[in-house]
Amino acid sequence: MLDPDIVYLNHGSFGACPRSVIDAQQAHRDRIEADAMRFYIYDLWKGIDRSRSALGELINADAEDLVFVSNATSAVATVIANIDLKPGDEIIVNRFEYPACINNLRRACEQSGAKLVVADLPWDPTDEDSAIDAIMSKVTDRTRLVMFSLITSATAVRLPVERLIQELSAKGVETLLDAAHGPGCVAMDIKAWAPTYCTGNAHKWLCAPKGCAFLYVRRDKQDGFRPLVLSNDAYDLEPAIERSGRSAFNHEFDYMGTDDRTAIMTVADAIGALGSFFDGGIDELMRRNRAMCLEARDLLCDAFGTKPMVPDSMLGPLAVVDIPAPGLNPRELRERLMSAYRIEAMIVPNPGGDTPMIRVSPQVYNSMEQYRYAADAIGAIIGL
Ligand SMILES: Cc1ncc(COP(=O)(O)O)c(C=O)c1O
């Protein structure tokens, strides 16, 4: 459904959905309007269960340990609202966590007297150890929680989360894995990784409709873990969960007031659609996207005479490429690409200098021809 007049190169921020997925969502919406009572009492719950199972299989999590919220930001806000922070407690983030997620932790710290500690993660780590050391060196006996991304947003680094979770868990520290770029983006294995909490967007790399993220809470933390918004059964849960056949955790998150949750009900369709493009299913799709990312990065680096920023081993299907135009405002470059060339691209500031960078994040609808066009367009703008 992408506008054919636009070269859309920013799947990493907001991507397009296959039409079949949007059609599946519309079918749910039609059912709401046909018989809303039936929808909210029966269909909604079944649809959420279907998505929960499909997603659990994809990311290797027990389905019952997953609930759905509108986006990764809401999931982070929900997690922190469920942690009883005390004055002096410490929460560690790093300077490349997503601003909205940091902001929710920051407010919780301000309200409780806890301290937000920001680790100085190198923006272009040369190896896994440098990323791990930057975070682990901030851990103290007051550390309650550490939040880190599977793939950082502005710098596109695939962090060594397996080792981080292992080392933090060994110290008794809780972990919040922000896998906004997670399902459908890179392989995930929640059971093997065993974070305390994890969120991931379905509306990014799974191409589910907008407004759909999961929240995983490890089984031992689910007792008393509640959504930000309480619904009808909140103070009389026992009979309600007996009726619905769900855990209290699932029951409370599955219905949080009348809302359009059709995006969530469509996750199973999105997984099916993405899995149908290639014989090797979503694994092959992820491999192809990463391969195109590396090829596009190399093409842009060659065109601009710059070097790759991070080792390939620390990249998924996203990478940033430096643009040798000191002082050029990233927003201005993005707007010129759109107005003069109809290119929608993510342009971010280089944290290590005053140049802009382009972030590549190819999805199945992108082609190398589009990246060649973007390289020429940027070259023309900066006078290469
Ligand atoms: C690492 C990371 N975390 C969180 C988010 C926020 O996602 P959402 O807008 O769905 O809440 C993003 C969005 O790009 C992200 O890249």
The ligand as an SDF file (V2000), in Angstrom:
LIG
                    3D

 16 16  0  0  0  0  0  0  0  0999 V2000
   14.9730    0.6980   20.4910 C   0  0  0  0  0  0  0  0  0  0  0  0
   13.5850    1.2840   20.4670 C   0  0  0  0  0  0  0  0  0  0  0  0
   12.8470    1.2440   21.5780 N   0  0  0  0  0  0  0  0  0  0  0  0
   11.5920    1.7420   21.6080 C   0  0  0  0  0  0  0  0  0  0  0  0
   11.0410    2.3030   20.4960 C   0  0  0  0  0  0  0  0  0  0  0  0
    9.6480    2.8630   20.6020 C   0  0  0  0  0  0  0  0  0  0  0  0
    8.7310    2.1240   19.9070 O   0  0  0  0  0  0  0  0  0  0  0  0
    7.2030    2.5740   19.9420 P   0  0  0  0  0  0  0  0  0  0  0  0
    7.1080    3.8790   19.2640 O   0  0  0  0  0  0  0  0  0  0  0  0
    6.4890    1.4900   19.2390 O   0  0  0  0  0  0  0  0  0  0  0  0
    6.8120    2.6870   21.3820 O   0  0  0  0  0  0  0  0  0  0  0  0
   11.7610    2.3820   19.3110 C   0  0  0  0  0  0  0  0  0  0  0  0
   11.1830    2.9970   18.1030 C   0  0  0  0  0  0  0  0  0  0  0  0
   11.7870    3.1320   17.0880 O   0  0  0  0  0  0  0  0  0  0  0  0
   13.0800    1.8570   19.2930 C   0  0  0  0  0  0  0  0  0  0  0  0
   13.8330    1.9040   18.1880 O   0  0  0  0  0  0  0  0  0  0  0  0
  1  2  1  0
  2  3  1  0
  2 15  2  0
  3  4  2  0
  4  5  1  0
  5  6  1  0
  5 12  2  0
  6  7  1  0
  7  8  1  0
  8  9  2  0
  8 10  1  0
  8 11  1  0
 12 13  1  0
 12 15  1  0
 13 14  2  0
 15 16  1  0
M  END
$$$$
